[in-house]
């Protein structure tokens, strides 16, 4: 008999399940009471009590079956034997008592106890009655020698008992979990059918031996059953140990995979924790689509974590570039999918991972890369991953734009239905996205945290090196000029004065054709160019973007620099003027301690004009520049004030 707990309290069952439990309980308890009354009035031999004791006692010697949330015991042997020898009423009452034992031992609720007693009694009474109806014989304790057909009838009784008993329990589980009854029954109970049939065979031998030698049969057979029990328990124990060992190895594998994937993810500074969110969303969407094959799910779980492995081979200036990639840069970025697949092909995964990684940028209409696959030729896992990957990217901050709302991102996904994405996957995601997509994790993965700390240390070391080298490259005079300006600035200095001196200094040490100083206008929730110098200065001054949008807005919110970005993201047509086009930009947050003062941007007509050395030099000078700007005024009645939030505050004098 299989034993299982479906809930710890009645409140754990939904209303349909509770109604079903009530109906089964009423019918089953009525049968058990009827059987008890029959036994009190009948002349059934008292030996049935021995079988009742053996049935209940054998239930305490159950064996946990590996990989199945059920247990097997010798209850079936004695329960079926008692039915064959003494009739269905004895079997019903005996199993009802065993159901009571199970409920007490497992500390089940009153509702569960009544259901267990009723279920077992009802199942055995119905199957026993079917046996005697089909076989045309009476209880075998005192009847004549049974015919050979009794074996077929016994198999029918065992199968019917198994189906009724497990079916009633599976129905409760299915109604509570809103799952198909057949799926629950096949998953949890069907594998137990052979053990029931084996129990029926032993029960038939027990019955025939008992008919011939009666109590001597018990003394002969019980030791054999005990030996079988001990052997099975030892074998199943070893299987359970092996299962636990495999589970530990799987956890080790996936923790290693997750750490590797997170480390790769951290290389791209704008996609923190992206792969972990994509993994959770992809697995949830796969289950929504009915994917249930264990190997497919495990392969998809690993592929979702490792889908960006190929970014190892992509230069960081492309990965972290704010703005659109050039055609040549995009071609390099596209290589990450086949490179990732090639890297992972050296690992002997026991489930499909490489195809999903290689094809997660293929499009439904065949316009994707790297192989231009179309429709259902694209692996299902790749089709699922691509939708979740896109949605998470759209709802995350980027240097060139603020994150979209879920509604905006979902509209884009739906608009791409049938062109980029599988229509069925999109439809399923649209219905379930609010439930299956995880929120951003506030606790970073240890790998991401370690890489972040290493980056901070590297930047500190770089600043120290730049400071040590500043005298050697002749920048000391500029640094002294800015320091002097910071000391001299009082309430009368204007932003134009500070900006003019900065422009005079910076253009000597950093390649630049234009400069702008951006501040945040809180009233309008915009970042505005308050000062500009160089090429297109008149057009640049007064340009505004939404806070968090564009490069300057992203730098203000995130307090991190970007270099070699696309100037047109902030400047629009100014940057694309054919006469004097601006092709690269370096944007830097100006911090006074923990407070943000402004965003400084430098532009150059040459593509990729700025180097990391330029960035380090400007980061060295930034605190002095911020100090100078903190005391300057934009106009006759406005002063820029450093503030703790990642925005600027404009306040009135007086």
Secondary structure, 3 states (H helix, E strand, C coil): CCCCCCCCCHHHCCHHHHHHHHHHHHHHHHHHHHHHHHHHHCCCCCCHHHHHHHHHHHCCCCEECCCCCCEECCHHHHHHHHHHHHCHHHHHHHHHHHHHHHHHHCCCCHHHHHHHHHHHHHHHHHHHHHHHHHHCCCCCCCCCCCCCCHHHHHHHHHHHHHHHHHHHHHHHHHHHHCCCHHHHHHHHCHHHHHHHHHHHHHHHHHHHHHHHHCHHHHHHHHHHHHHHHHHHHHHHHHHHHHHHHHHHHHHHHHHHHHHHHHHHHHHCCCCCCHHHHHHHHHHHHHHHCCCCCHHHHHHHHHHHHHCCHHHHHCCHHHHCCCCCCCHHHHHHHHHHHHHHHHHHCCCCCCCCCHHHHHCCCCCCCCCCCCCCCCHHHCCHHHHHHHHHHHHHHHCCCECCECCCCHHHHHHHHHHCECCCECHHHHHHHHHHHHHHCCCCCCCCCHHHHHHHHHHHHHHHHHHHHHHHHCCCCCCHHHHHHHHHHHHHCCCCCEHHHHHHHHHHHHHHHCCCCEEEEEEEECCCCEEEEEEEEECCHHHHCCCEEECCCHHHHHHHHHCCCEEEECCHHHHHHHCCCCCCCCCEEEEEEEEECCEEEEEEEEEECCCCCCCHHHHHHHHHHHHHHHHHHHCCEEECCEEEECECCCCCEEEECC
